[in-house]
Amino acid sequence: MIHELEKEEDEISFRRRVLHGRIDILRAELVARLREQVSAGEAQLADVGRLSEILTAKAAPSDPE
């Protein structure tokens, strides 16, 4: 039973690493596309630091009023 669970854990771990790799590739593509848009004047960069804080619940979203 231990061997079966270790095998299952290895399979899950492998799948997780594959998914993280795919996520990294997609993030890199998003960054590249955003840079192109900013260079072309089609988009503005957001306050990434502030957004990161909000997403990690370190800070509450600012009040729009």
All heavy atoms as TSV, in Angstrom:
chain	resi	resn	atom	element	x	y	z
A	1	MET	N	N	0.836	-1.195	0.000
A	1	MET	CA	C	0.000	0.000	0.000
A	1	MET	C	C	0.881	1.259	0.000
A	1	MET	O	O	0.576	2.219	-0.714
A	1	MET	CB	C	-0.919	-0.009	1.220
A	1	MET	CG	C	-1.893	1.123	1.231
A	1	MET	SD	S	-3.033	0.868	2.597
A	1	MET	CE	C	-4.086	2.232	2.379
A	2	ILE	N	N	1.965	1.227	0.772
A	2	ILE	CA	C	2.875	2.379	0.789
A	2	ILE	C	C	3.455	2.617	-0.600
A	2	ILE	O	O	3.518	3.759	-1.073
A	2	ILE	CB	C	3.995	2.179	1.833
A	2	ILE	CG1	C	3.418	2.254	3.248
A	2	ILE	CG2	C	5.101	3.216	1.658
A	2	ILE	CD1	C	4.412	1.896	4.333
A	3	HIS	N	N	3.869	1.552	-1.273
A	3	HIS	CA	C	4.442	1.672	-2.618
A	3	HIS	C	C	3.425	2.303	-3.582
A	3	HIS	O	O	3.783	3.172	-4.387
A	3	HIS	CB	C	4.895	0.302	-3.124
A	3	HIS	CG	C	5.425	0.330	-4.516
A	3	HIS	ND1	N	6.631	0.935	-4.824
A	3	HIS	CD2	C	4.921	-0.141	-5.678
A	3	HIS	CE1	C	6.838	0.833	-6.126
A	3	HIS	NE2	N	5.819	0.171	-6.669
A	4	GLU	N	N	2.180	1.874	-3.519
A	4	GLU	CA	C	1.140	2.425	-4.391
A	4	GLU	C	C	0.928	3.911	-4.129
A	4	GLU	O	O	0.784	4.701	-5.063
A	4	GLU	CB	C	-0.171	1.669	-4.176
A	4	GLU	CG	C	-0.159	0.253	-4.697
A	4	GLU	CD	C	-1.428	-0.504	-4.346
A	4	GLU	OE1	O	-2.437	0.146	-3.974
A	4	GLU	OE2	O	-1.412	-1.744	-4.421
A	5	LEU	N	N	0.909	4.299	-2.855
A	5	LEU	CA	C	0.708	5.711	-2.522
A	5	LEU	C	C	1.899	6.558	-2.943
A	5	LEU	O	O	1.729	7.694	-3.408
A	5	LEU	CB	C	0.426	5.863	-1.026
A	5	LEU	CG	C	-0.913	5.304	-0.549
A	5	LEU	CD1	C	-1.011	5.389	0.968
A	5	LEU	CD2	C	-2.075	6.009	-1.210
A	6	GLU	N	N	3.108	6.019	-2.800
A	6	GLU	CA	C	4.296	6.747	-3.245
A	6	GLU	C	C	4.281	6.928	-4.758
A	6	GLU	O	O	4.640	7.999	-5.265
A	6	GLU	CB	C	5.560	6.021	-2.807
A	6	GLU	CG	C	5.834	6.134	-1.326
A	6	GLU	CD	C	7.020	5.296	-0.869
A	6	GLU	OE1	O	7.404	4.337	-1.582
A	6	GLU	OE2	O	7.553	5.603	0.214
A	7	LYS	N	N	3.848	5.902	-5.476
A	7	LYS	CA	C	3.734	6.002	-6.934
A	7	LYS	C	C	2.716	7.069	-7.316
A	7	LYS	O	O	2.956	7.896	-8.209
A	7	LYS	CB	C	3.341	4.648	-7.523
A	7	LYS	CG	C	3.264	4.661	-9.026
A	7	LYS	CD	C	2.876	3.293	-9.564
A	7	LYS	CE	C	2.719	3.383	-11.085
A	7	LYS	NZ	N	2.173	2.181	-11.656
A	8	GLU	N	N	1.575	7.070	-6.644
A	8	GLU	CA	C	0.548	8.074	-6.907
A	8	GLU	C	C	1.071	9.476	-6.613
A	8	GLU	O	O	0.841	10.420	-7.376
A	8	GLU	CB	C	-0.708	7.795	-6.067
A	8	GLU	CG	C	-1.846	8.749	-6.354
A	8	GLU	CD	C	-3.099	8.444	-5.544
A	8	GLU	OE1	O	-3.146	7.402	-4.869
A	8	GLU	OE2	O	-4.021	9.275	-5.588
A	9	GLU	N	N	1.804	9.612	-5.516
A	9	GLU	CA	C	2.381	10.908	-5.164
A	9	GLU	C	C	3.361	11.373	-6.236
A	9	GLU	O	O	3.369	12.547	-6.622
A	9	GLU	CB	C	3.088	10.817	-3.813
A	9	GLU	CG	C	3.710	12.136	-3.383
A	9	GLU	CD	C	4.474	12.014	-2.087
A	9	GLU	OE1	O	4.999	10.922	-1.783
A	9	GLU	OE2	O	4.549	13.032	-1.378
A	10	ASP	N	N	4.185	10.459	-6.740
A	10	ASP	CA	C	5.130	10.806	-7.806
A	10	ASP	C	C	4.402	11.263	-9.067
A	10	ASP	O	O	4.814	12.231	-9.721
A	10	ASP	CB	C	6.034	9.611	-8.141
A	10	ASP	CG	C	7.029	9.300	-7.048
A	10	ASP	OD1	O	7.265	10.175	-6.178
A	10	ASP	OD2	O	7.583	8.170	-7.055
A	11	GLU	N	N	3.319	10.579	-9.420
A	11	GLU	CA	C	2.547	10.956	-10.608
A	11	GLU	C	C	1.917	12.334	-10.438
A	11	GLU	O	O	1.930	13.156	-11.362
A	11	GLU	CB	C	1.464	9.905	-10.877
A	11	GLU	CG	C	2.026	8.574	-11.328
A	11	GLU	CD	C	0.991	7.457	-11.344
A	11	GLU	OE1	O	-0.171	7.699	-10.918
A	11	GLU	OE2	O	1.344	6.343	-11.747
A	12	ILE	N	N	1.386	12.595	-9.255
A	12	ILE	CA	C	0.777	13.901	-8.983
A	12	ILE	C	C	1.842	14.995	-9.015
A	12	ILE	O	O	1.633	16.072	-9.583
A	12	ILE	CB	C	0.031	13.881	-7.633
A	12	ILE	CG1	C	-1.201	12.978	-7.740
A	12	ILE	CG2	C	-0.366	15.293	-7.203
A	12	ILE	CD1	C	-1.866	12.681	-6.414
A	13	SER	N	N	2.995	14.708	-8.436
A	13	SER	CA	C	4.084	15.678	-8.419
A	13	SER	C	C	4.547	16.003	-9.839
A	13	SER	O	O	4.786	17.165	-10.177
A	13	SER	CB	C	5.247	15.132	-7.593
A	13	SER	OG	O	6.308	16.041	-7.574
A	14	PHE	N	N	4.662	14.977	-10.668
A	14	PHE	CA	C	5.060	15.194	-12.063
A	14	PHE	C	C	4.038	16.072	-12.775
A	14	PHE	O	O	4.394	17.022	-13.471
A	14	PHE	CB	C	5.215	13.852	-12.786
A	14	PHE	CG	C	5.500	14.008	-14.254
A	14	PHE	CD1	C	6.773	14.357	-14.678
A	14	PHE	CD2	C	4.508	13.828	-15.198
A	14	PHE	CE1	C	7.048	14.510	-16.029
A	14	PHE	CE2	C	4.761	13.981	-16.547
A	14	PHE	CZ	C	6.043	14.323	-16.971
A	15	ARG	N	N	2.766	15.762	-12.603
A	15	ARG	CA	C	1.702	16.547	-13.246
A	15	ARG	C	C	1.748	18.001	-12.786
A	15	ARG	O	O	1.581	18.916	-13.577
A	15	ARG	CB	C	0.334	15.920	-12.907
A	15	ARG	CG	C	-0.837	16.634	-13.496
A	15	ARG	CD	C	-0.925	16.446	-14.983
A	15	ARG	NE	N	-2.142	17.090	-15.462
A	15	ARG	CZ	C	-2.227	17.723	-16.596
A	15	ARG	NH1	N	-1.214	17.746	-17.422
A	15	ARG	NH2	N	-3.347	18.309	-16.944
A	16	ARG	N	N	2.004	18.212	-11.494
A	16	ARG	CA	C	2.107	19.560	-10.945
A	16	ARG	C	C	3.257	20.324	-11.597
A	16	ARG	O	O	3.119	21.484	-11.980
A	16	ARG	CB	C	2.292	19.477	-9.426
A	16	ARG	CG	C	2.234	20.809	-8.726
A	16	ARG	CD	C	2.526	20.622	-7.225
A	16	ARG	NE	N	3.646	21.433	-6.826
A	16	ARG	CZ	C	4.937	21.171	-6.989
A	16	ARG	NH1	N	5.319	20.071	-7.539
A	16	ARG	NH2	N	5.867	21.985	-6.590
A	17	ARG	N	N	4.404	19.660	-11.759
A	17	ARG	CA	C	5.551	20.322	-12.383
A	17	ARG	C	C	5.257	20.684	-13.835
A	17	ARG	O	O	5.636	21.761	-14.312
A	17	ARG	CB	C	6.791	19.441	-12.285
A	17	ARG	CG	C	7.350	19.350	-10.874
A	17	ARG	CD	C	8.742	18.712	-10.833
A	17	ARG	NE	N	8.807	17.396	-11.432
A	17	ARG	CZ	C	8.567	16.250	-10.807
A	17	ARG	NH1	N	8.239	16.254	-9.532
A	17	ARG	NH2	N	8.663	15.095	-11.446
A	18	VAL	N	N	4.559	19.801	-14.542
A	18	VAL	CA	C	4.185	20.084	-15.931
A	18	VAL	C	C	3.253	21.294	-15.979
A	18	VAL	O	O	3.437	22.207	-16.801
A	18	VAL	CB	C	3.520	18.851	-16.585
A	18	VAL	CG1	C	2.869	19.219	-17.909
A	18	VAL	CG2	C	4.532	17.730	-16.774
A	19	LEU	N	N	2.269	21.330	-15.101
A	19	LEU	CA	C	1.332	22.457	-15.075
A	19	LEU	C	C	2.034	23.762	-14.737
A	19	LEU	O	O	1.761	24.803	-15.349
A	19	LEU	CB	C	0.192	22.188	-14.078
A	19	LEU	CG	C	-0.783	21.089	-14.496
A	19	LEU	CD1	C	-1.742	20.776	-13.357
A	19	LEU	CD2	C	-1.541	21.484	-15.745
A	20	HIS	N	N	2.951	23.719	-13.789
A	20	HIS	CA	C	3.694	24.935	-13.443
A	20	HIS	C	C	4.540	25.405	-14.621
A	20	HIS	O	O	4.657	26.611	-14.856
A	20	HIS	CB	C	4.561	24.706	-12.206
A	20	HIS	CG	C	3.805	24.838	-10.934
A	20	HIS	ND1	N	3.630	26.031	-10.282
A	20	HIS	CD2	C	3.139	23.923	-10.200
A	20	HIS	CE1	C	2.900	25.845	-9.201
A	20	HIS	NE2	N	2.583	24.571	-9.125
A	21	GLY	N	N	5.103	24.486	-15.354
A	21	GLY	CA	C	5.856	24.855	-16.554
A	21	GLY	C	C	4.973	25.535	-17.580
A	21	GLY	O	O	5.359	26.541	-18.182
A	22	ARG	N	N	3.793	24.996	-17.791
A	22	ARG	CA	C	2.854	25.603	-18.741
A	22	ARG	C	C	2.435	26.992	-18.272
A	22	ARG	O	O	2.323	27.929	-19.076
A	22	ARG	CB	C	1.639	24.713	-18.922
A	22	ARG	CG	C	1.967	23.421	-19.673
A	22	ARG	CD	C	0.798	22.485	-19.769
A	22	ARG	NE	N	-0.267	23.077	-20.569
A	22	ARG	CZ	C	-1.495	22.576	-20.624
A	22	ARG	NH1	N	-1.814	21.499	-19.953
A	22	ARG	NH2	N	-2.414	23.167	-21.368
A	23	ILE	N	N	2.191	27.135	-16.983
A	23	ILE	CA	C	1.839	28.447	-16.430
A	23	ILE	C	C	2.964	29.443	-16.664
A	23	ILE	O	O	2.720	30.590	-17.073
A	23	ILE	CB	C	1.499	28.329	-14.926
A	23	ILE	CG1	C	0.172	27.596	-14.738
A	23	ILE	CG2	C	1.460	29.708	-14.255
A	23	ILE	CD1	C	-0.114	27.185	-13.304
A	24	ASP	N	N	4.203	29.038	-16.429
A	24	ASP	CA	C	5.347	29.926	-16.650
A	24	ASP	C	C	5.440	30.368	-18.105
A	24	ASP	O	O	5.708	31.536	-18.396
A	24	ASP	CB	C	6.650	29.233	-16.239
A	24	ASP	CG	C	6.775	29.055	-14.738
A	24	ASP	OD1	O	6.036	29.727	-13.982
A	24	ASP	OD2	O	7.622	28.234	-14.311
A	25	ILE	N	N	5.207	29.442	-19.025
A	25	ILE	CA	C	5.251	29.777	-20.456
A	25	ILE	C	C	4.154	30.778	-20.796
A	25	ILE	O	O	4.391	31.768	-21.504
A	25	ILE	CB	C	5.117	28.502	-21.312
A	25	ILE	CG1	C	6.386	27.653	-21.169
A	25	ILE	CG2	C	4.859	28.851	-22.774
A	25	ILE	CD1	C	6.257	26.250	-21.734
A	26	LEU	N	N	2.945	30.550	-20.295
A	26	LEU	CA	C	1.838	31.465	-20.574
A	26	LEU	C	C	2.078	32.848	-19.980
A	26	LEU	O	O	1.788	33.868	-20.619
A	26	LEU	CB	C	0.523	30.884	-20.053
A	26	LEU	CG	C	0.011	29.661	-20.815
A	26	LEU	CD1	C	-1.183	29.054	-20.090
A	26	LEU	CD2	C	-0.356	30.036	-22.241
A	27	ARG	N	N	2.621	32.887	-18.767
A	27	ARG	CA	C	2.929	34.188	-18.157
A	27	ARG	C	C	3.974	34.939	-18.975
A	27	ARG	O	O	3.860	36.150	-19.182
A	27	ARG	CB	C	3.421	34.000	-16.732
A	27	ARG	CG	C	2.311	33.723	-15.764
A	27	ARG	CD	C	2.820	33.667	-14.346
A	27	ARG	NE	N	1.702	33.437	-13.438
A	27	ARG	CZ	C	1.790	32.802	-12.305
A	27	ARG	NH1	N	2.949	32.341	-11.890
A	27	ARG	NH2	N	0.735	32.632	-11.553
A	28	ALA	N	N	4.996	34.238	-19.439
A	28	ALA	CA	C	6.030	34.877	-20.258
A	28	ALA	C	C	5.425	35.433	-21.543
A	28	ALA	O	O	5.781	36.535	-21.984
A	28	ALA	CB	C	7.145	33.879	-20.572
A	29	GLU	N	N	4.506	34.701	-22.147
A	29	GLU	CA	C	3.843	35.178	-23.355
A	29	GLU	C	C	2.993	36.409	-23.063
A	29	GLU	O	O	2.992	37.381	-23.833
A	29	GLU	CB	C	2.977	34.072	-23.961
A	29	GLU	CG	C	2.240	34.478	-25.217
A	29	GLU	CD	C	3.141	34.845	-26.376
A	29	GLU	OE1	O	4.308	34.413	-26.409
A	29	GLU	OE2	O	2.677	35.587	-27.269
A	30	LEU	N	N	2.280	36.408	-21.939
A	30	LEU	CA	C	1.496	37.584	-21.572
A	30	LEU	C	C	2.374	38.807	-21.372
A	30	LEU	O	O	2.039	39.907	-21.817
A	30	LEU	CB	C	0.692	37.310	-20.293
A	30	LEU	CG	C	-0.576	36.493	-20.459
A	30	LEU	CD1	C	-1.158	36.153	-19.090
A	30	LEU	CD2	C	-1.595	37.236	-21.288
A	31	VAL	N	N	3.503	38.635	-20.711
A	31	VAL	CA	C	4.426	39.743	-20.489
A	31	VAL	C	C	4.940	40.267	-21.824
A	31	VAL	O	O	4.988	41.480	-22.054
A	31	VAL	CB	C	5.590	39.307	-19.569
A	31	VAL	CG1	C	6.703	40.338	-19.577
A	31	VAL	CG2	C	5.085	39.082	-18.155
A	32	ALA	N	N	5.309	39.370	-22.721
A	32	ALA	CA	C	5.810	39.787	-24.032
A	32	ALA	C	C	4.752	40.572	-24.803
A	32	ALA	O	O	5.041	41.615	-25.401
A	32	ALA	CB	C	6.259	38.569	-24.831
A	33	ARG	N	N	3.524	40.090	-24.773
A	33	ARG	CA	C	2.443	40.790	-25.491
A	33	ARG	C	C	2.154	42.143	-24.863
A	33	ARG	O	O	1.919	43.125	-25.572
A	33	ARG	CB	C	1.179	39.939	-25.509
A	33	ARG	CG	C	1.303	38.737	-26.413
A	33	ARG	CD	C	0.037	37.923	-26.421
A	33	ARG	NE	N	0.212	36.715	-27.205
A	33	ARG	CZ	C	-0.788	35.964	-27.639
A	33	ARG	NH1	N	-2.029	36.287	-27.346
A	33	ARG	NH2	N	-0.551	34.884	-28.339
A	34	LEU	N	N	2.166	42.220	-23.541
A	34	LEU	CA	C	1.926	43.493	-22.879
A	34	LEU	C	C	3.026	44.489	-23.203
A	34	LEU	O	O	2.761	45.661	-23.456
A	34	LEU	CB	C	1.807	43.302	-21.366
A	34	LEU	CG	C	1.523	44.560	-20.548
A	34	LEU	CD1	C	0.235	45.231	-21.015
A	34	LEU	CD2	C	1.452	44.237	-19.071
A	35	ARG	N	N	4.261	44.022	-23.213
A	35	ARG	CA	C	5.375	44.911	-23.563
A	35	ARG	C	C	5.203	45.464	-24.970
A	35	ARG	O	O	5.469	46.642	-25.224
A	35	ARG	CB	C	6.700	44.170	-23.443
A	35	ARG	CG	C	7.151	44.017	-22.035
A	35	ARG	CD	C	8.536	43.421	-21.957
A	35	ARG	NE	N	8.930	43.293	-20.560
A	35	ARG	CZ	C	9.672	42.323	-20.080
A	35	ARG	NH1	N	10.122	41.377	-20.876
A	35	ARG	NH2	N	9.978	42.282	-18.812
A	36	GLU	N	N	4.773	44.620	-25.904
A	36	GLU	CA	C	4.528	45.087	-27.271
A	36	GLU	C	C	3.436	46.146	-27.293
A	36	GLU	O	O	3.559	47.161	-27.984
A	36	GLU	CB	C	4.127	43.913	-28.170
A	36	GLU	CG	C	5.257	42.996	-28.534
A	36	GLU	CD	C	4.792	41.841	-29.417
A	36	GLU	OE1	O	3.678	41.914	-29.996
A	36	GLU	OE2	O	5.546	40.857	-29.520
A	37	GLN	N	N	2.353	45.923	-26.545
A	37	GLN	CA	C	1.253	46.883	-26.503
A	37	GLN	C	C	1.694	48.202	-25.887
A	37	GLN	O	O	1.330	49.279	-26.369
A	37	GLN	CB	C	0.069	46.312	-25.732
A	37	GLN	CG	C	-0.627	45.179	-26.441
A	37	GLN	CD	C	-1.721	44.548	-25.595
A	37	GLN	OE1	O	-1.874	44.850	-24.418
A	37	GLN	NE2	N	-2.482	43.646	-26.185
A	38	VAL	N	N	2.493	48.137	-24.831
A	38	VAL	CA	C	2.974	49.356	-24.176
A	38	VAL	C	C	3.893	50.111	-25.129
A	38	VAL	O	O	3.796	51.329	-25.272
A	38	VAL	CB	C	3.677	49.028	-22.844
A	38	VAL	CG1	C	4.423	50.236	-22.310
A	38	VAL	CG2	C	2.665	48.525	-21.826
A	39	SER	N	N	4.777	49.390	-25.801
A	39	SER	CA	C	5.699	50.025	-26.755
A	39	SER	C	C	4.936	50.709	-27.884
A	39	SER	O	O	5.348	51.759	-28.384
A	39	SER	CB	C	6.656	48.991	-27.342
A	39	SER	OG	O	7.504	48.490	-26.348
A	40	ALA	N	N	3.824	50.116	-28.297
A	40	ALA	CA	C	3.021	50.679	-29.375
A	40	ALA	C	C	2.064	51.754	-28.868
A	40	ALA	O	O	1.327	52.345	-29.648
A	40	ALA	CB	C	2.243	49.571	-30.068
A	41	GLY	N	N	2.055	52.009	-27.552
A	41	GLY	CA	C	1.164	53.007	-26.984
A	41	GLY	C	C	-0.273	52.540	-26.867
A	41	GLY	O	O	-1.175	53.342	-26.673
A	42	GLU	N	N	-0.495	51.248	-26.967
A	42	GLU	CA	C	-1.850	50.707	-26.920
A	42	GLU	C	C	-2.303	50.363	-25.500
A	42	GLU	O	O	-3.474	50.115	-25.265
A	42	GLU	CB	C	-1.939	49.445	-27.787
A	42	GLU	CG	C	-1.655	49.711	-29.246
A	42	GLU	CD	C	-1.523	48.427	-30.053
A	42	GLU	OE1	O	-1.639	47.329	-29.476
A	42	GLU	OE2	O	-1.278	48.531	-31.257
A	43	ALA	N	N	-1.366	50.311	-24.572
A	43	ALA	CA	C	-1.717	49.934	-23.204
A	43	ALA	C	C	-0.801	50.657	-22.236
A	43	ALA	O	O	0.273	51.119	-22.599
A	43	ALA	CB	C	-1.593	48.425	-23.016
A	44	GLN	N	N	-1.253	50.756	-20.987
A	44	GLN	CA	C	-0.438	51.334	-19.930
A	44	GLN	C	C	-0.152	50.258	-18.899
A	44	GLN	O	O	-0.973	49.373	-18.658
A	44	GLN	CB	C	-1.172	52.483	-19.253
A	44	GLN	CG	C	-1.393	53.666	-20.166
A	44	GLN	CD	C	-2.115	54.791	-19.429
A	44	GLN	OE1	O	-2.675	54.583	-18.368
A	44	GLN	NE2	N	-2.080	55.967	-20.012
A	45	LEU	N	N	1.016	50.351	-18.297
A	45	LEU	CA	C	1.357	49.394	-17.258
A	45	LEU	C	C	0.590	49.712	-15.986
A	45	LEU	O	O	0.419	50.862	-15.616
A	45	LEU	CB	C	2.854	49.425	-16.959
A	45	LEU	CG	C	3.751	48.844	-18.037
A	45	LEU	CD1	C	5.206	49.020	-17.648
A	45	LEU	CD2	C	3.446	47.379	-18.255
A	46	ALA	N	N	0.103	48.692	-15.321
A	46	ALA	CA	C	-0.601	48.849	-14.051
A	46	ALA	C	C	0.416	48.922	-12.924
A	46	ALA	O	O	1.593	48.624	-13.109
A	46	ALA	CB	C	-1.542	47.668	-13.830
A	47	ASP	N	N	-0.039	49.344	-11.773
A	47	ASP	CA	C	0.798	49.339	-10.579
A	47	ASP	C	C	0.929	47.894	-10.116
A	47	ASP	O	O	0.146	47.413	-9.301
A	47	ASP	CB	C	0.171	50.224	-9.502
A	47	ASP	CG	C	1.042	50.349	-8.272
A	47	ASP	OD1	O	2.062	49.635	-8.184
A	47	ASP	OD2	O	0.702	51.153	-7.395
A	48	VAL	N	N	1.923	47.196	-10.638
A	48	VAL	CA	C	2.080	45.771	-10.381
A	48	VAL	C	C	2.319	45.507	-8.899
A	48	VAL	O	O	1.790	44.541	-8.344
A	48	VAL	CB	C	3.233	45.188	-11.236
A	48	VAL	CG1	C	3.440	43.716	-10.922
A	48	VAL	CG2	C	2.935	45.381	-12.714
A	49	GLY	N	N	3.072	46.342	-8.233
A	49	GLY	CA	C	3.312	46.168	-6.810
A	49	GLY	C	C	2.028	46.222	-6.019
A	49	GLY	O	O	1.760	45.368	-5.165
A	50	ARG	N	N	1.218	47.204	-6.304
A	50	ARG	CA	C	-0.075	47.346	-5.611
A	50	ARG	C	C	-0.994	46.167	-5.938
A	50	ARG	O	O	-1.652	45.621	-5.061
A	50	ARG	CB	C	-0.738	48.673	-6.015
A	50	ARG	CG	C	-2.087	48.909	-5.409
A	50	ARG	CD	C	-1.970	49.393	-3.982
A	50	ARG	NE	N	-3.318	49.681	-3.498
A	50	ARG	CZ	C	-3.796	49.261	-2.353
A	50	ARG	NH1	N	-3.049	48.568	-1.538
A	50	ARG	NH2	N	-5.022	49.541	-1.998
A	51	LEU	N	N	-1.033	45.777	-7.196
A	51	LEU	CA	C	-1.861	44.655	-7.601
A	51	LEU	C	C	-1.411	43.374	-6.894
A	51	LEU	O	O	-2.238	42.605	-6.411
A	51	LEU	CB	C	-1.803	44.469	-9.114
A	51	LEU	CG	C	-2.637	43.340	-9.702
A	51	LEU	CD1	C	-4.102	43.515	-9.339
A	51	LEU	CD2	C	-2.463	43.281	-11.198
A	52	SER	N	N	-0.127	43.165	-6.792
A	52	SER	CA	C	0.396	41.988	-6.095
A	52	SER	C	C	-0.034	41.984	-4.640
A	52	SER	O	O	-0.416	40.950	-4.096
A	52	SER	CB	C	1.919	41.944	-6.180
A	52	SER	OG	O	2.319	41.746	-7.500
A	53	GLU	N	N	0.016	43.151	-3.986
A	53	GLU	CA	C	-0.410	43.243	-2.593
A	53	GLU	C	C	-1.886	42.901	-2.444
A	53	GLU	O	O	-2.278	42.177	-1.533
A	53	GLU	CB	C	-0.154	44.649	-2.048
A	53	GLU	CG	C	1.297	44.970	-1.832
A	53	GLU	CD	C	1.503	46.419	-1.398
A	53	GLU	OE1	O	0.499	47.136	-1.195
A	53	GLU	OE2	O	2.658	46.822	-1.271
A	54	ILE	N	N	-2.689	43.414	-3.354
A	54	ILE	CA	C	-4.126	43.154	-3.298
A	54	ILE	C	C	-4.399	41.669	-3.490
A	54	ILE	O	O	-5.171	41.066	-2.750
A	54	ILE	CB	C	-4.880	43.985	-4.355
A	54	ILE	CG1	C	-4.822	45.467	-3.988
A	54	ILE	CG2	C	-6.326	43.511	-4.501
A	54	ILE	CD1	C	-5.284	46.381	-5.088
A	55	LEU	N	N	-3.744	41.073	-4.470
A	55	LEU	CA	C	-3.984	39.664	-4.767
A	55	LEU	C	C	-3.508	38.742	-3.660
A	55	LEU	O	O	-4.036	37.663	-3.474
A	55	LEU	CB	C	-3.332	39.284	-6.096
A	55	LEU	CG	C	-3.961	39.934	-7.322
A	55	LEU	CD1	C	-3.166	39.580	-8.565
A	55	LEU	CD2	C	-5.405	39.523	-7.478
A	56	THR	N	N	-2.508	39.164	-2.914
A	56	THR	CA	C	-2.034	38.332	-1.813
A	56	THR	C	C	-2.682	38.734	-0.499
A	56	THR	O	O	-2.284	38.280	0.555
A	56	THR	CB	C	-0.503	38.414	-1.673
A	56	THR	OG1	O	-0.116	39.766	-1.474
A	56	THR	CG2	C	0.180	37.837	-2.884
A	57	ALA	N	N	-3.679	39.602	-0.565
A	57	ALA	CA	C	-4.458	40.051	0.578
A	57	ALA	C	C	-3.610	40.763	1.618
A	57	ALA	O	O	-3.933	40.782	2.789
A	57	ALA	CB	C	-5.208	38.889	1.215
A	58	LYS	N	N	-2.523	41.389	1.179
A	58	LYS	CA	C	-1.704	42.179	2.095
A	58	LYS	C	C	-2.293	43.578	2.278
A	58	LYS	O	O	-1.976	44.255	3.228
A	58	LYS	CB	C	-0.274	42.286	1.575
A	58	LYS	CG	C	0.469	40.970	1.627
A	58	LYS	CD	C	1.871	41.139	1.146
A	58	LYS	CE	C	2.615	39.815	1.188
A	58	LYS	NZ	N	3.954	39.919	0.662
A	59	ALA	N	N	-3.104	43.977	1.338
A	59	ALA	CA	C	-3.703	45.311	1.419
A	59	ALA	C	C	-5.119	45.247	0.847
A	59	ALA	O	O	-5.395	44.462	-0.046
A	59	ALA	CB	C	-2.878	46.313	0.640
A	60	ALA	N	N	-5.961	46.090	1.362
A	60	ALA	CA	C	-7.321	46.172	0.815
A	60	ALA	C	C	-7.297	47.014	-0.436
A	60	ALA	O	O	-6.467	47.904	-0.573
A	60	ALA	CB	C	-8.231	46.797	1.864
A	61	PRO	N	N	-8.187	46.756	-1.371
A	61	PRO	CA	C	-8.267	47.600	-2.570
A	61	PRO	C	C	-8.555	49.043	-2.185
A	61	PRO	O	O	-9.274	49.297	-1.228
A	61	PRO	CB	C	-9.427	47.002	-3.375
A	61	PRO	CG	C	-9.667	45.659	-2.787
A	61	PRO	CD	C	-9.154	45.684	-1.389
A	62	SER	N	N	-7.959	49.977	-2.925
A	62	SER	CA	C	-8.177	51.384	-2.609
A	62	SER	C	C	-9.612	51.773	-2.898
A	62	SER	O	O	-10.261	51.263	-3.814
A	62	SER	CB	C	-7.212	52.266	-3.394
A	62	SER	OG	O	-7.420	52.052	-4.778
A	63	ASP	N	N	-10.141	52.703	-2.114
A	63	ASP	CA	C	-11.514	53.178	-2.250
A	63	ASP	C	C	-11.566	54.126	-3.437
A	63	ASP	O	O	-10.857	55.132	-3.464
A	63	ASP	CB	C	-11.936	53.895	-0.967
A	63	ASP	CG	C	-13.406	54.259	-0.973
A	63	ASP	OD1	O	-14.138	53.814	-1.882
A	63	ASP	OD2	O	-13.829	54.991	-0.057
A	64	PRO	N	N	-12.414	53.861	-4.453
A	64	PRO	CA	C	-12.453	54.707	-5.650
A	64	PRO	C	C	-12.999	56.098	-5.395
A	64	PRO	O	O	-12.851	56.992	-6.195
A	64	PRO	CB	C	-13.347	53.931	-6.610
A	64	PRO	CG	C	-14.185	53.038	-5.762
A	64	PRO	CD	C	-13.343	52.762	-4.541
A	65	GLU	N	N	-13.639	56.341	-4.266
A	65	GLU	CA	C	-14.240	57.655	-3.987
A	65	GLU	C	C	-13.249	58.584	-3.369
A	65	GLU	O	O	-12.433	58.454	-2.642
A	65	GLU	CB	C	-15.438	57.489	-3.080
A	65	GLU	CG	C	-16.552	56.782	-3.801
A	65	GLU	CD	C	-17.760	56.589	-2.893
A	65	GLU	OE1	O	-17.910	57.307	-1.892
A	65	GLU	OE2	O	-18.563	55.717	-3.194
